[in-house]
Amino acid sequence: MTDPATPPAQPASAVLLDGPWNHRDVAANGARFHIAELGDGPLVLLLHGFPQFWWTWRHQLVALADAGFRAVAMDLRGVGGSDRTPRGYDPANLALDVTGVIRSLGEPDAALVGHDLGGYLAWTAAAMRPKLVRRLAVESMPHPRRWRSAMLRDVKQSRAGSHVWGFQRPWIPERQLTADDGELVARLIQDWSGPRPPEDEALENYRRAMCIPSAAHCAVEPYRWMVRSLARPDGIQFNRRMKRPVRVPTLHLHGSLDPVMRTRSAAGSGEYVEAPYRWRLFDGLGHFPHEEDPVAFSSELINWLKDPEPDR
C-alpha cells in the first residue's frame, strides 16, 4: 500500500503552464530562477507568497502587459521552477535574489509587487537596495518590523499566523503539505480566501507545484528563519537593518477579510516609508485579493503605477 504522505513526485515541468507569456531561466545571486514574462515597457517584477508559485500572477501578467509594462513573475528560491538550494532562505539573501533578477533582466530598476512572503521580501529589497526599486506595492503583508511586533505582542495575530509556528517542527510540515497530493495546500488557500476563492484548476496547479521534490521543504524554510532567528544575532541585526526607511512610492494593499494577516497588523506600516504611501483596503476579500478579484486588483495597481503623483 502506498503511504499517502509520500505522493508521486511531480516534475518541475508541472509549473511551466501555458499562456501568452514566455518561460525562461535567469541566473542571479548564485542560483537559477524561473520566470514568466510578458510585454514591453518599464519592468514590474511580481513576487508570489505561500503556498503558491509564479502562476498566482497570471491575471496581472496579462493586465500589466496590456497596460504597457514588462511584466515578470519569478519563482522564489526553492519554489516552482527555480533552484532548490540547501541554504540561503533568510530574507536578506532572498531579497538579493530579487534584486539580482532585476539586474539579470538588464533593467536599471523595477516596480516590485509582492504578496505574502513575496511582500516581506519586497519590503526588504526596497530598504536594502533602494536604487534598484522604482516603486513598491505590497499585498497582505506588513513591514517586517510590524510583522515581528504583531506576531510577538498581539495574541490574535499570533493565533491567526499559527501556521508559521507550526512550520518550526522538523519534517512534519513538509509531510503534511505533500500528503494526499497536496490536499492541505488547496485547503489553506480556500480557508484563507474570502467568498471568492481561486478556481479548482488553480488549486490543482498549486497542489502539483508543492509536490515537486524538496519544494515543500524550501517553501517553509523562510518562515523557520523568521521565527528561529528572533533571538539570534542574525535576526536582531536584520531587524535593525529594517529600520532603514523605504524611500520610494509605496502602495499597500489588503483584504478586509484576511484571516492570516489582520488588518490591524498591516496598517501602520507607513511609518517606515519616507515617500508617498497609499493604503488600499479591499472590502470583502481575503488573503489573495489579486486572485479573488483580479480586475479590481489589477486596476488599482496599474492606476497607481501610472500615477505621476501617487501621494494624492
Secondary structure, DSSP 8 states (H G I E B T S, - for coil): ---TTS-----GGGG---SSSEEEEEEETTEEEEEEEE--SSEEEEE--TT--GGGGHHHHHHHHHTT-EEEEE--TTSTTS---SS--SHHHHHHHHHHHHHHTT-S-EEEEEETHHHHHHHHHHHH-GGGEEEEEEES---HHHHHHHHHH-HHHHHHTHHHHHTTSSSHHHHHHHHHHHHHHHHHHHHHS-SS---HHHHHHHHHHHTSTTHHHHHHHHHHHHHHTTTSHHHHHHHHHTTS-B-S-EEEEEETT-SSS-HHHHTTGGGGBSS-EEEEEETT--S-HHHHSHHHHHHHHHHHHH-S-TT-
